[in-house]
Amino acid sequence: MWKYYGLAAFVIALDQWTKWLVVKNMELGERIIILDPYLALLSHRNRGAAWGMLQGQMGLFAIITIAVVIGIIYYFHKEAKGKPMFQVGLMMLLGGAIGNFIDRLWRKEVVDFADVLIPIINYDFPIFNIADSALTIGVVIIILFILKEERAEKKKVK
């Protein structure tokens, strides 16, 4: 069980380390091309949620994050026992939620830096960070787990 919490701790540490590197070594708004034109580092700050929504709502984010963290821990201990895929998904969510929460508490804003361009459709994806990636990966893993469980249930019924 603790190895899964180790995954969440790893996500938090990697998230905070990469954000520290960006804050320490880049000016706000500075852009470093990594793979032209697809990927760049862009020092950016976000005082809202995903895609900059709900700017400046720190109290709301604190309440939501605390509720989410409690929910994740509850599900981890009550519903995910013996289900490694579900446990990994939950710990990715936990690490991502706490990673961005730390920024909101200490910096009063979230440090974002990954800037992805999809030139085929000329789309500049919203700037994100490791915590955001972990949240997305966690959600995808949980969706795949649910679909797998539903498929297994249907096979049992037949």
N, C-alpha and C positions, 0 to 999 in steps of 0.2 A: 504494500500500500504506500509506504513512504517513498518508494522510487518514483511513483507518480507525482507526489508533491515535489520531488526533485526536478521533474520535468517543468513544473510551473516555476520553480525557483530559477532554473536555467533560462527560461523565457524572460523572466523579469530581469535577471542579471544581464543577458545579452541586449535586451531592449534598453536598459538604463545605460549600459556601456556605450552602445552606438549613439544614443542621444547625447551623452556626455562628449563623445568625440566630435559630433557635429557642432555643439555649442562652443566647445573649446577651440576648434580649428577652422571654423567657417564663419564668415560674416552673415548676418541675417540677409537673406535674398541671394547669397552667393550660390552659383551653380557650377558643378564639376561634371563634365560629360564622362560617362563610363563606357557606354556602348551607343555611339551616335547612329541613328537618332532615337534609339529605343529606351535608353536608361540613363538617368543622371542623378546626382546627389544635389538636392536643393534645400538649403537651410530655410526652413519655414516654421511658423508657429501657428497654432490653432487654438482659439479660446472657446471652440464649440465642440460639437460631436462630429460624426462622419460627414464629410463633404462640407464642413464648416457650418452645419446647422446649429441652431440654438446657441449662438455666440454669447459668451459671458454668463451662462447659467450654471455656475460652479456649485451652488447649493443643490440644485436639481441633480447634477451629475454625481455628487457625493451620495445622495440618497439612493439613486438608482444603482450605483456601483456597489454600495454596501449590501443592498438587497440581492443583487446578482451574485456577489461573492457568497453570501449566506446560502442562496439557492444552489449554487454550484457545489458547495461543500456538503450540503444536505443530500443532494442527488448522488454525489460521489460515494457517500457512506451508506445510503439507504437503497439506492437503485442500481448502482454500477458494480457492485461486488461480483467478481468472477466474470466481468465483461471488459476485458482489456481495451477494446476499441473505444467503448464508451468512456472508460476512465481516461484514456489519452485525450479524447476530445474535450472532456470537462477540464482537464488540467491545462490544456492549451487556452481554453476560455479564461480560466482563473489567472494564468500568467499574463495574458493580454489585458484583462480588466485591471489587474493590479498595476501593471506597467504604466498604463495611461493614467491611472488614479494617482500614482506617485508624482507624475508630472503636474497634475492639476493641484495637488496639495503643495508641492514645493515651488513650482514655477508659476502657478496660476495660468498655465497654458501647456499644451501638448507640443512637443518637438516632433515635427515630421520632416522627412528628408528623402524618401524614395520617390522619384518622379519618373513615371513610365508613360511613354508615348506609343500609341498603336497607329502607325502611319497608314496602314491599309484603309482604315476608316477615319483617319485624321482626328483621333481622339486622345486627348491628354488626360490620362487617368488621374483622379484626385491624389495628391501627395499623401504618403502614408509612412508608417514606421514598423518596427518589428512587432510591437504589441498589436497593432492593427492586423498584421499578417497572421499572428497567432490566433487572434479572434476569428478571422476568416477561415483558417485551416481547421480550427476547433469546430466551427459550425458545420463545415463540409464533412468532417469525420463523423459528427453526430448524425447528420442527415443520412450518410451512407450506412451507419450502424442501424438506424431506424428502418431503413429500406431492407437491409439484410435480415433484421429480426422479423419484419412483416413477411418477407419471402419465406423464411423458415416456418412461421406460423401457418401460412397457406399450405405448405407442404405437409404439415402435421394434420391439417383438417382433411386433406384428400385421402 
